[in-house]
Amino acid sequence: MKSKILVLFVLFVCSSFARPIVFDFQNEIKNAKKIVEVTVLRYENNTLTFRNNATSIIDSANVRCCKQLEKSVQEVDIINNSNGRGQFLTMSIPAINENVLIIIDNRNEVRLFAYKRDKYYRFWTPISSNSLTLFKYEFPALPITDKKSYNVGYGCFDGCLYPIDQLELRQ
């Protein structure tokens, strides 16, 4: 069944000329230059300006995105909205004044955002592929939902969960 879902996904993506991005979540964590909890201050010319919540230092990073959220990520995340009014977070950036975790690579580009959801960080990527992103992960990372339509083997569309107490921040 999982292979059928994967085949359908690949066919859908190919027919829409969109290339999915596959994130190897553990590699993203391992290769991150910075993993910091921040307050979003502004976006301008593909640059995110933020305040590091641990040090209060104002800093910036490059961000590639499609849309800025106008409400908190918890409010708009489709996983939290059983009424069908939510949205996928892929290709989105948090609202101004939102407190989130960011993962920045060695080119000073934001690769991933996350918000706190119970005992976990709920990760997603702002990077656009005109398609949902597939997160490949290993334990202790988990899928964002138990809905079968989101999960393919050890992968989940639109993000993954990671235990807060297992993630080491890097300033």
Secondary structure by P-SEA (a helix, b strand, c coil): caaaaaaaaaaaaaaacbbbbbbaaaaaaaacccbbbbbbccccccbbbbbcccccccbbbbbbcccccccccccccccccccccccccccccccccbbbbbbbcccccccbbbbbccccccccccccccbbbbbbbccccccccccccccccccccccbbbbcccccccc
